[in-house]
Amino acid sequence: MAFYDASIAALDGSPLDLGRFRGRAVLVVNVASRCGLTPQYEGLERLQGRFGDRGFSVLGVPCNQFAGQEPGSAEEIAAFCSTTYGVTFPMTEKVEVNGPGRHPLYAELTAVPDATGEAGDITWNFEKFLVAPDGAVVGRFRPQVEPESDEVVAAIEEVLPG
């Protein structure tokens, strides 16, 4: 399965065609509203603002699998992200990223190793995957890696289209 072929809904329940990201660099992040790492939304939004007009998008993927830190409804998640962090990047429906109910998108993403060669399950909220404009998953950054870290910014800049 290619990144663009995954079937997923937007946070509001409408279909989200991942094909709309074709030709763009995308940072896919499993997010949560009640996590110690939740302030990473600020850095993700700054990346969206910094690179959005250069063919880049963050894609937030709410997940409640880690200590129940994303318990809200779609409406509650949308309101929290908008009012607390001013999030403008697209968000998907809440999905599972690990285990037997793992969303097919994450079946593909978790096959990609991080910088140390580790692939497999998502370890916590705010794990980041960089998808190149051709749909190839070209980077994986663990939750503790800040969105605006040198390594993430350099990886994004390397795959920006044009």
Protein Blocks (a to p, Z undefined) as FASTA:
>chain_A
ZZklpccddfkopacdfklmgoiacddddddfkbfklmmmmmmmmmmmmmmmnopacddd
ddfkggoiambcfklmmmmmmmmnopabdcdddddfedjklcfklmmmmmpccfkopacj
dfbghiacdddfkopafbdcdfklcfkbmklmmmmmmmogZZ
